[in-house]
Amino acid sequence: MPPTRRALLGTLGAAALATVAAAPGPGHRTASPAPGSRPAAPAQGHGPAHAPGTPVPLCLPAPTGPWPVGTVALHLVDDSRPDPLLPAKPYRELMAGLWYPAEPGAGHPTAPWLPPAAAADWDAHSAPALGVPAGAADWRGIRTHARTGAPVARRAGRLPVVLFSSGDGGSRALGTTLVEELASRGHLVVALDSTYEAEQVEFPGGRVERALPLPDDLTPEVIAALLAGHSRARLADARFVLGALDRLTRGDRPDTGTDPLPDGLAEAADPARTGVLGQSLGGSVAAQLAHDEPRVRAAADLDGALLGPVAASGLAKPFLLMASGAKTLRTEPSWASCWAASTGPRHALRLRNAAHGSYTDLQVLLPQLVRRLPVPDAAGLIGTVDPRRSLAAQRTAVAAFFAQYLTGRPTGFLDRPGDDWPELEVLR
């Protein structure tokens, strides 16, 4: 049986990229933890035994900001280019989720973590790749804390914009805990799925587009070429979305094919204050987009080795890098070269005892499963850091970064987290 997509491309780490550093192209990923991280150990079940045939219920922690959160899904079509990953298709079709501070009140249902058809596909394909048998967890029952279509909070004023991009092969849903946090603190967050790269993307009507099959011969050079293509596609997608946001603020409401845009969104969005956040490959894309795109003010990279020119030329804009395990600015070559060449404000933090998947929602979902059933490589996926502390540290650091560079409210946290945050180490 061939390896799963997630096992091959699901964790972009320093070790994987270093292996391909001498080859043409940007690098590749494997499922192995980075050097120096704690070895993966089989997770042991705790708490009540799991009853066969009864899916384990799962939940997401609530955001901590002062605003309730609203969300809406957008179906976007870019007919100016063929699909970069499926060239026979004459246009590029995308799904995005918008998350924003909302007016309080009832009447709008909470949004699911994944829409129904995508959740079923995740259960059948993605969860088993993580070591969670199909039907063992109630993925479809996971709810976010955002109300679909709720009106934008008027008192929140103009909203700085943050684009979010997940790791290669990952759904945009994997960043929900951070995305909701930023929205609850007064940002408009646009989370993008990369169609035909993400493992599953659900479109209106329940249509699910799956990731394209991987080649049989996955040499380092082939994987490097795949990642380079995925990165180019994402950069073009992000530019298209930036243009759509510009048009939205000028009164051009897109025909989304999904739910109507929430009241107040067009007036509230402030594209002049745009940042980018990404995990793994998404973090590399964030840095490159900030490098290339004048409309982007700042970029945050969650444990992603850097691909493309930004690795050598650095950034002249604010940049946040968050690392996992024992990685440093010197052990990952692309970080070292970018850091040396950068002239903008730079901040680097390491989350001790974390793993690459700690910067996804798996950090809070897998521990809930481990208490009920074995997950063979939970520590390899999310490390041994306390999941609540890990999420709190990530939320605080990412929010502090965008508060400083999109809204002009520095906190000092990024350079001196303080004794209350032993999980975080400042990298120099």
C-alpha positions, -999 to 999 in steps of 0.1 A, spaced: 0 0 0 15 34 -10 23 59 18 -5 84 25 -2 120 13 -1 133 48 28 109 57 47 121 27 39 158 26 22 166 59 51 179 80 75 204 64 105 203 88 140 215 89 154 179 86 133 173 55 144 204 37 180 200 47 180 166 29 172 183 -4 192 214 1 218 204 -25 192 195 -51 175 219 -75 142 233 -61 130 243 -27 130 212 -5 107 185 7 89 171 37 88 138 55 68 127 85 100 124 107 103 148 136 131 174 134 164 165 150 165 172 187 128 169 192 116 142 216 113 108 201 78 98 192 63 72 215 31 53 213 4 72 231 -13 54 259 -50 57 265 -62 74 296 -96 78 312 -127 59 303 -123 31 277 -136 39 243 -168 20 235 -165 4 200 -188 20 175 -192 52 196 -173 81 181 -152 101 205 -167 137 209 -142 165 202 -143 202 209 -122 233 203 -113 258 231 -130 291 229 -112 322 217 -101 347 244 -106 381 228 -133 406 237 -154 401 206 -178 373 196 -168 358 162 -187 355 130 -178 336 98 -189 331 63 -176 308 35 -167 323 1 -167 304 -32 -143 323 -55 -135 318 -91 -105 333 -109 -113 330 -146 -81 350 -155 -59 319 -154 -61 281 -158 -59 261 -126 -21 258 -119 -24 223 -104 -50 210 -129 -42 228 -162 -70 212 -181 -94 233 -160 -96 268 -176 -101 287 -143 -90 285 -107 -117 277 -81 -112 284 -44 -129 282 -11 -121 307 16 -134 313 51 -138 348 65 -137 353 103 -144 386 120 -156 403 152 -194 400 152 -223 417 169 -236 396 199 -270 380 196 -287 348 186 -302 337 153 -271 325 135 -259 289 139 -223 281 149 -202 269 121 -188 234 119 -150 228 120 -154 211 86 -185 211 65 -203 178 64 -190 162 32 -154 174 39 -157 160 75 -168 126 61 -138 126 37 -115 136 66 -128 107 86 -123 82 58 -89 94 46 -71 119 67 -78 106 102 -66 71 94 -33 86 81 -29 101 117 -35 67 133 -72 74 141 -95 47 126 -124 58 105 -155 63 127 -135 65 159 -139 102 164 -169 126 158 -151 149 134 -184 161 120 -196 171 154 -168 196 161 -182 231 162 -163 263 161 -173 293 182 -182 315 152 -218 322 141 -224 318 104 -233 351 87 -235 371 119 -233 409 113 -199 425 118 -194 443 151 -197 480 142 -179 492 173 -148 471 163 -141 498 137 -119 492 106 -105 457 107 -69 449 98 -68 419 75 -48 386 80 -45 359 53 -41 324 67 -25 295 48 -21 260 62 6 234 57 9 214 24 -20 191 20 -38 206 50 -73 220 52 -78 256 62 -98 242 91 -65 231 108 -58 267 118 -92 274 133 -80 279 169 -56 307 159 -79 322 133 -108 325 158 -85 341 183 -74 368 159 -110 374 149 -120 377 185 -93 404 189 -106 426 161 -91 412 129 -107 401 96 -90 367 89 -92 351 54 -84 314 56 -77 299 22 -79 263 9 -56 253 -19 -78 232 -42 -62 200 -55 -35 203 -29 -55 202 3 -67 167 11 -103 178 8 -121 210 -2 -159 212 0 -177 234 -25 -213 245 -25 -238 216 -29 -215 192 -10 -190 187 -39 -156 176 -25 -125 181 -45 -96 159 -33 -59 164 -36 -44 152 -68 -26 118 -66 11 120 -59 36 105 -83 48 70 -76 85 79 -77 88 105 -50 125 113 -51 137 144 -33 138 163 -66 102 153 -74 90 164 -40 110 197 -43 92 203 -77 58 195 -61 63 220 -33 76 247 -56 45 243 -77 22 243 -47 40 274 -34 35 292 -68 -2 283 -69 -7 296 -33 10 329 -40 -12 335 -71 -43 325 -50 -33 350 -23 -28 378 -48 -62 371 -63 -78 373 -29 -60 405 -21 -75 419 -53 -109 406 -43 -106 424 -10 -97 456 -27 -127 454 -49 -149 445 -20 -140 477 -1 -149 496 -33 -184 482 -32 -179 452 -56 -195 423 -38 -185 390 -52 -210 364 -63 -199 338 -38 -223 311 -46 -226 304 -9 -240 325 19 -246 363 15 -218 385 29 -225 396 65 -238 431 71 -210 456 75 -181 435 61 -173 456 31 -172 488 51 -152 473 79 -123 456 60 -91 476 59 -68 461 32 -43 488 38 -33 469 70 -28 434 58 -6 407 73 -1 370 64 1 340 87 10 304 78 20 271 91 46 249 75 45 255 37 19 282 45 45 300 66 70 299 37 43 313 14 35 340 40 72 351 40 74 351 2 42 370 -2 54 397 22 86 398 2 69 402 -31 37 421 -24 35 458 -14 0 453 0 13 430 28 28 447 58 40 418 80 43 380 79 43 353 106 57 318 99 48 289 122 76 264 119 79 265 81 113 262 64 115 289 37 113 282 0 120 306 -28 139 338 -31 130 351 4 152 325 20 183 342 5 172 379 2 154 382 35 126 406 44 125 443 49 92 440 67 82 427 102 86 390 104 77 365 132 91 330 132 79 304 157 99 271 158 93 237 174 114 212 192 151 219 192 152 240 160 171 272 160 179 300 136 212 282 129 200 246 125 175 254 97 196 268 67 168 288 51 160 305 84 197 314 89 201 329 55 168 348 57 177 362 91 211 374 80 197 392 50 166 407 66 165 444 75 130 446 89 120 440 125 125 403 133 112 381 162 119 344 167 104 322 194 107 285 200 79 264 216 98 239 238 88 202 236 65 210 206 64 193 173 56 205 138 19 196 142 17 216 174 10 246 152 -23 231 140 -56 222 157 -42 187 162 -25 202 192 -59 204 210 -78 176 192 -54 147 195 -50 148 233 -88 144 236 -85 112 215 -55 99 234 -76 99 266 -100 74 250 -81 54 224 -45 48 213 -31 72 187 2 55 177 24 86 170 7 114 189 40 126 204 56 127 170 28 148 157 22 173 185 52 168 209 49 166 247 42 202 254 10 208 275 -16 214 248 -34 242 267 -1 261 274 10 255 238 -21 270 223 -21 299 248 15 307 239 8 306 202 -23 328 205 -5 353 226 25 356 204 7 358 171 -18 383 185 10 404 199 28 404 165 -2 416 145 -12 440 172 22 456 170 26 458 132 -9 461 119 -25 482 147 5 500 163 0 485 197 34 470 208 34 448 239 70 438 243 59 402 246 78 390 215 112 400 228 106 392 265 77 368 271 86 367 308 87 340 335 50 333 330 59 316 297 85 289 304 73 271 272 87 300 250 123 307 243 135 338 224 159 328 196 187 351 187 
